[in-house]
Amino acid sequence: MIKVFKEGNVTVPMFVCDICNKPITDGEMAVAVFQNLPLLDGIETAEVLHAHKGRCHDVAEKRLGKTAGFDELTNHCRYLLNNASIKL
């Protein structure tokens, strides 16, 4: 999930692990886990869990079941930016 933290007078958005509820401070050590969707007509959506690699990732996949898939968090962020037409 994404949460906003207060640091002094500034609000800081951060990814937070949906499994252990701790901030994700290294994007290279995190994943976005989701339910793989069948290719069907129409729009289907799935919840995305953000998780630390390792135990949290394993728990997230178990929570979503056999057809869970994942993207590296860094790639997930690139896809989000691209899909929102945001250029860095």
C-alpha positions as CSV (number, residue, x, y, z in Angstrom):
1,M,0.0,0.0,0.0
2,I,1.0,3.6,-0.1
3,K,0.9,5.7,3.0
4,V,1.8,9.3,3.8
5,F,4.1,10.0,6.7
6,K,4.7,13.3,8.5
7,E,8.4,14.2,8.8
8,G,8.6,17.6,10.5
9,N,6.5,19.9,8.4
10,V,6.6,17.7,5.3
11,T,4.4,14.9,4.3
12,V,6.3,12.0,2.7
13,P,4.5,9.3,0.6
14,M,6.0,5.8,1.0
15,F,5.3,2.3,0.0
16,V,4.4,0.1,3.0
17,C,4.6,-3.6,3.0
18,D,1.1,-5.1,3.0
19,I,2.4,-8.1,5.0
20,C,4.6,-6.7,7.8
21,N,3.3,-3.0,7.6
22,K,6.9,-1.6,7.6
23,P,8.0,1.0,5.1
24,I,9.7,-0.2,1.9
25,T,12.9,1.8,1.8
26,D,14.7,-0.1,-1.0
27,G,12.7,-0.6,-4.1
28,E,15.2,-3.2,-5.4
29,M,14.2,-5.4,-2.4
30,A,10.4,-5.3,-3.0
31,V,7.8,-6.7,-5.3
32,A,4.2,-5.9,-6.4
33,V,2.2,-9.2,-6.1
34,F,-1.1,-9.6,-7.8
35,Q,-3.6,-12.2,-9.0
36,N,-3.0,-13.2,-12.6
37,L,-6.1,-12.4,-14.6
38,P,-7.4,-14.5,-17.4
39,L,-7.4,-12.9,-20.8
40,L,-11.1,-12.3,-21.4
41,D,-13.2,-9.6,-23.0
42,G,-14.0,-6.7,-20.7
43,I,-12.1,-5.2,-17.9
44,E,-10.9,-7.2,-14.9
45,T,-9.0,-5.8,-12.0
46,A,-7.0,-7.3,-9.1
47,E,-5.7,-6.1,-5.8
48,V,-1.9,-5.4,-5.7
49,L,0.1,-6.2,-2.6
50,H,3.4,-4.4,-2.1
51,A,5.8,-6.6,-0.2
52,H,9.4,-7.0,0.8
53,K,11.3,-9.8,-1.0
54,G,11.7,-13.0,1.0
55,R,9.2,-14.0,3.7
56,C,6.8,-11.2,3.0
57,H,6.7,-12.0,-0.7
58,D,6.0,-15.7,0.1
59,V,3.2,-14.8,2.4
60,A,1.6,-12.4,-0.2
61,E,1.7,-15.1,-2.9
62,K,0.1,-17.6,-0.5
63,R,-2.6,-15.1,0.4
64,L,-3.5,-14.6,-3.3
65,G,-3.4,-18.3,-4.2
66,K,-1.8,-20.5,-6.9
67,T,-2.2,-18.0,-9.8
68,A,-0.4,-15.1,-8.1
69,G,2.2,-13.3,-10.1
70,F,4.5,-10.5,-9.4
71,D,6.6,-7.6,-10.8
72,E,9.7,-6.2,-9.3
73,L,8.6,-3.0,-7.5
74,T,10.9,-0.8,-9.7
75,N,9.2,-2.2,-12.9
76,H,5.8,-1.9,-11.3
77,C,6.5,1.8,-10.7
78,R,7.7,2.3,-14.3
79,Y,4.5,0.7,-15.6
80,L,2.4,3.0,-13.4
81,L,4.1,6.1,-14.6
82,N,3.9,5.0,-18.2
83,N,0.2,4.2,-17.9
84,A,-0.5,7.6,-16.3
85,S,1.5,9.4,-19.1
86,I,4.0,10.7,-16.5
87,K,7.4,11.3,-17.9
88,L,10.5,11.6,-15.6
